[in-house]
Amino acid sequence: MKSCVKEFCNFRTNMKLNEYKQLSDERQYDILWDKGVLVDACIEGKVKKLLYAIDNFFVELWCDLLTNNVSWKLSFKQGRLLEKYLNRYPLEFIYNIEKE
């Protein structure tokens, strides 16, 4: 019962990446749909990639274009996965977001 209470509390407060990764896939999706903010999307071949922000980390989903089923999900804070999205925007746009 204690872990259920902990999961519920984490769902309602700022969640850390390591807390999110410890949850079941079903619970991760619940949080993603409820708290996630769609930041960007792109299409590569037959895959639609969606970048969501949750509190202080990101979740990238890969969805099949024909079925819209999720084929891959990865959560992260920074690095190459995030840079590929940032490289799509002018530097002054990114600078203005960081200042806010």
C-alpha positions, 0 to 999 in steps of 0.5 A: 500500500505504501508504494501506491501512496508514493506513486500517487503523491509523485503523480501530483507533485514535481517528479524527478526522472529517476522516480518516473523511470521506476514506475510501470509503463502503464503508470508512465503513460498515465503521467505522460498524458496527464502532465506532459506538454508536447514540445515538438514533433517530427516525421522520419520515414514511417515514424512520428517522433513526439517530444514531451516535457514533464517537470524537469525532464523529457519523454520521446515517443516513436509512433508508427505513422500508419497505426499510431501505435507507440513503438518506442519510449525514452525519458531523458534530461539532456544530451543528443536526444534533446539537441536534435530538437534544439538544432531545428530552432534559431539560436535567438529563439532558444536564448529567449526561452532560457531567459524566461 
